[in-house]
């Protein structure tokens, strides 16, 4: 006997251990503690997590849980890194407590069934088209390389990719924080301040070859991304391009997706050695202090299918309301889509050396003109502002530029290839605005 029952506890061999199908379940304890009795309306009027933590409602720690050191916030301004999978992955913990798994995986091109037609007869691009005689990800399986991560100032992380090929894809994904035993009923206050977005200060591709770099919802770029090889890159996708960011690709870039804003301030900006086939920006695009968009050859040379949650070159075919009334049902493909405004500051330019390519898969019928056999892959923006003494033609240097505020009709005898739905400031010389 262990003595009086009020002074001792049941012997371990007699302890109750709940089980289900011969599997032992977690021991449950009474939930007790110093939880605040304040009415819920107090916390609803003061939604900051610090108020809830101060009054311990909900409870920060479960009753009876094994205590462990809890870091205070902020946690400093440097990331922590840990190698995983022999260097094919790296775990990164950001200063705000967000965790990420950065992994090199096998690149698989966007699946499709070739070019198809919708109910209106419009041709829609399907699977990945070859560029420079190559399809990114085609050919035999090759080693996918390794990734190294290093802490940078101000909570940024720098990445170095070694041994990558066109078969390699860099994925930046959230890493779930492991659930500790005994904390099933604890509230994770630390996660309330996590942005779940990683700030990347540098990406260097030592081999010069990569199939794709994907951080569309999970990573901001605020430093240089360099891949100088001439092999094509299928997709580069980020949450934001912040001041200080730059992208240098030596060959073709099929798709450049930015979920929110592009704010390039100083430096080279975006430099593509050959063709940039599709450029998507979810909000505004700003080029200032010499930061530019410089495409070595064509914009929109090869239509691209939608990739991930981004839009494809066939966006107009699936959103005909953007065109307004009086247009045909045969729609052009897009070479770029900036859903917000384009602002070009002093010293910055937007240039494509060979112009905006004509699309060979569509045609458009003007109300007052005959059928045009080919139409440009339109670059579509909400509005354009040139914040300097330069003219629009001096800031947007594209051979054969034909700017218009509408999709309707021809401008100066040619179909429009650069459309700003809210107009241009200043007005371009060859515009019908």
SVG drawing of the C-alpha trace seen along z (x, -y; Angstrom):
<svg xmlns="http://www.w3.org/2000/svg" viewBox="-21 -67 50 71">
<polyline fill="none" stroke="black" stroke-width="0.4" points="0.0,0.0 1.1,-3.5 -0.6,-5.0 -3.8,-7.0 -5.4,-7.6 -5.6,-11.3 -1.9,-11.5 -0.6,-9.2 -1.6,-8.1 -2.5,-4.9 0.4,-2.6 1.8,-2.8 0.7,0.8 -2.9,-0.1 -2.9,-3.5 -5.6,-3.8 -4.2,-3.9 -6.9,-4.5 -6.4,-2.6 -8.0,-2.1 -7.4,1.0 -4.4,1.9 -2.9,-1.6 -2.2,-3.7 -3.9,-7.1 -2.6,-10.3 -3.2,-10.7 -5.8,-13.4 -5.6,-15.7 -8.0,-18.2 -7.8,-21.6 -7.2,-24.0 -5.2,-27.2 -5.5,-30.9 -7.7,-31.6 -9.3,-35.0 -13.0,-35.3 -13.3,-38.4 -16.2,-38.3 -15.4,-37.4 -16.6,-40.9 -13.4,-42.4 -11.2,-40.3 -13.3,-40.9 -12.9,-44.6 -9.2,-44.2 -8.1,-41.6 -4.4,-41.9 -2.9,-38.6 -0.9,-40.3 -4.1,-41.2 -5.2,-37.5 -1.8,-36.4 -1.8,-38.9 -5.1,-37.5 -4.3,-33.9 -7.5,-33.4 -7.2,-31.0 -4.6,-29.3 -1.0,-29.6 0.0,-26.2 -2.0,-23.2 -2.3,-22.1 0.3,-19.4 2.2,-19.8 6.0,-19.4 7.4,-22.9 10.0,-23.9 11.8,-27.2 9.6,-29.7 11.4,-32.3 10.2,-35.9 9.3,-38.1 11.0,-39.5 13.5,-36.7 16.2,-38.9 16.8,-39.7 18.6,-36.6 17.2,-33.4 18.3,-29.9 19.0,-27.2 19.3,-23.4 20.3,-21.1 18.0,-18.2 17.9,-15.2 21.6,-15.3 21.5,-18.9 18.6,-18.5 16.5,-20.5 17.1,-23.1 14.8,-24.1 14.8,-27.9 13.3,-29.5 12.5,-33.2 12.8,-35.8 9.0,-36.0 8.8,-32.2 7.7,-31.2 9.3,-27.9 10.0,-27.0 11.2,-23.9 13.3,-24.9 13.7,-21.8 15.2,-20.9 12.9,-18.5 12.4,-17.0 11.0,-19.5 7.9,-18.3 6.6,-20.6 3.1,-21.8 0.8,-19.0 -1.6,-19.6 -3.1,-18.1 -1.7,-20.4 -3.6,-23.3 -7.4,-23.1 -10.3,-25.3 -13.1,-26.6 -16.7,-26.9 -16.2,-30.1 -13.4,-28.6 -10.6,-30.4 -7.3,-28.4 -5.9,-28.0 -2.3,-27.0 -1.9,-23.7 1.2,-21.9 4.8,-23.3 6.2,-24.5 9.9,-24.0 12.3,-27.0 15.8,-27.0 15.1,-23.4 14.6,-22.3 11.7,-21.7 12.6,-22.4 12.4,-19.1 12.6,-16.9 15.1,-14.1 16.4,-11.5 16.3,-12.0 19.4,-13.8 20.8,-14.6 18.8,-17.5 21.6,-19.2 21.9,-20.7 20.8,-23.9 22.7,-25.8 21.2,-28.5 23.0,-31.3 21.7,-34.0 21.8,-37.6 21.2,-40.9 17.7,-42.1 16.1,-38.6 16.9,-37.6 18.3,-34.3 20.7,-33.7 20.5,-30.6 23.2,-28.9 22.2,-26.1 24.9,-23.7 24.7,-21.0 21.2,-22.0 20.0,-21.3 16.9,-22.0 15.5,-19.0 15.7,-20.9 13.0,-22.9 13.4,-24.9 10.3,-24.9 9.8,-27.2 7.0,-25.9 5.8,-26.5 7.1,-24.0 4.5,-23.0 5.8,-23.3 5.8,-19.9 3.1,-19.4 4.6,-18.7 3.3,-16.0 0.9,-17.4 0.3,-20.7 -2.9,-19.7 -4.9,-22.2 -2.3,-24.9 -2.8,-28.0 0.1,-28.8 0.5,-32.5 3.7,-32.5 2.0,-31.6 -0.2,-34.7 2.7,-37.0 4.0,-34.8 3.9,-36.2 4.4,-32.8 6.5,-34.7 10.2,-34.3 12.5,-37.3 15.1,-36.0 18.1,-38.3 20.0,-36.3 19.7,-33.3 22.8,-32.1 22.5,-29.3 26.1,-28.1 25.5,-25.8 23.4,-28.5 20.6,-26.0 17.3,-25.6 13.9,-24.5 11.8,-26.6 12.0,-28.6 8.6,-28.7 7.7,-30.9 4.5,-32.4 2.7,-32.7 5.6,-32.1 8.7,-34.2 9.6,-37.8 12.8,-38.6 14.8,-41.6 18.2,-40.8 19.7,-39.4 18.6,-36.1 21.3,-35.1 21.1,-32.2 23.3,-33.1 23.1,-29.9 21.5,-30.0 19.1,-27.1 15.5,-28.1 13.9,-28.6 10.2,-27.6 8.9,-29.7 10.0,-32.1 7.3,-33.0 7.4,-35.2 5.0,-36.8 6.6,-40.3 9.7,-41.8 10.9,-44.3 13.4,-47.2 16.8,-45.8 15.5,-42.8 16.9,-41.9 16.5,-38.9 19.1,-37.9 18.4,-35.0 20.8,-34.3 18.3,-32.5 14.6,-32.4 12.2,-32.8 8.8,-31.3 6.8,-32.7 7.6,-35.4 4.8,-35.5 4.5,-38.0 1.5,-37.6 1.4,-41.1 3.7,-44.1 6.9,-44.7 8.9,-47.6 12.3,-47.7 14.4,-50.6 17.9,-50.8 20.1,-48.1 19.6,-46.2 16.0,-45.2 14.8,-42.2 17.1,-41.2 16.2,-38.3 18.7,-37.2 16.3,-36.1 12.5,-35.8 10.1,-36.6 7.0,-34.8 4.6,-35.8 4.8,-38.3 2.1,-38.4 1.9,-41.0 -1.1,-40.9 -0.9,-44.5 1.3,-47.5 4.7,-47.5 7.2,-50.3 10.6,-50.9 12.7,-53.7 16.3,-54.9 17.6,-53.0 15.8,-49.7 14.4,-48.5 12.7,-45.6 15.1,-44.5 14.2,-41.7 16.9,-40.7 14.5,-39.6 10.7,-39.2 7.9,-39.6 5.3,-36.9 7.0,-34.8 5.4,-31.5 2.0,-31.3 2.1,-29.8 -0.5,-27.6 -1.6,-28.6 0.9,-27.3 0.0,-26.7 -2.5,-29.4 -1.1,-31.9 -2.8,-32.9 -1.7,-31.9 -1.5,-33.5 -5.1,-32.6 -6.4,-34.8 -8.5,-37.0 -10.2,-33.9 -11.5,-33.0 -12.3,-36.6 -14.0,-38.2 -15.7,-40.9 -12.3,-42.7 -12.6,-43.5 -15.9,-45.4 -18.4,-45.5 -18.0,-45.6 -15.1,-43.0 -15.0,-39.7 -14.9,-36.4 -11.5,-35.6 -9.1,-36.9 -5.4,-37.6 -3.0,-36.0 -1.2,-38.0 2.5,-38.6 2.0,-40.4 -0.7,-41.3 -0.1,-43.9 -3.4,-44.1 -2.4,-47.4 -0.6,-50.4 2.8,-50.7 5.0,-53.5 8.3,-54.3 10.6,-56.8 13.6,-58.8 16.4,-56.7 14.3,-53.6 13.0,-52.0 10.8,-49.1 12.4,-47.6 12.2,-44.5 14.8,-44.6 12.8,-42.8 9.4,-44.0 6.1,-42.3 5.7,-39.1 2.8,-38.5 0.6,-35.6 0.1,-32.9 -2.9,-31.3 -5.4,-34.2 -6.9,-36.9 -9.3,-39.8 -12.0,-41.5 -12.2,-45.3 -15.6,-46.9 -14.4,-49.1 -11.5,-47.0 -11.0,-43.7 -9.9,-40.6 -6.3,-40.8 -4.4,-37.6 -2.1,-37.9 -2.4,-39.9 0.2,-40.8 0.5,-39.1 -0.9,-42.0 0.8,-43.5 -2.1,-44.6 -1.8,-47.0 -4.4,-49.0 -2.7,-52.4 0.7,-53.8 2.4,-56.8 5.8,-58.2 7.1,-60.1 9.8,-62.1 10.3,-64.6 10.7,-61.7 8.0,-60.8 6.3,-57.4 8.2,-56.4 11.5,-57.2 10.5,-55.1 8.9,-52.2 11.4,-51.3 9.7,-48.6 10.0,-48.5 6.6,-48.7 5.0,-49.9 1.3,-50.7 -0.3,-51.9 -4.1,-52.2 -6.5,-52.5 -9.0,-50.0 -9.1,-46.7 -11.4,-48.1 -10.1,-48.8 -6.8,-49.6 -4.4,-52.3 -2.5,-54.1 -3.4,-51.2 -1.9,-48.6 -3.4,-46.5 -2.6,-47.7 0.1,-45.7 0.3,-47.7 -3.0,-48.4 -3.6,-50.5 -7.3,-50.4 -7.2,-53.7 -4.9,-55.5 -1.4,-56.9 0.3,-59.8 1.7,-61.4 -0.3,-60.3 1.8,-58.4 2.3,-60.1 0.7,-57.2 -2.2,-56.6 -5.9,-57.1 -6.4,-58.1"/>
</svg>
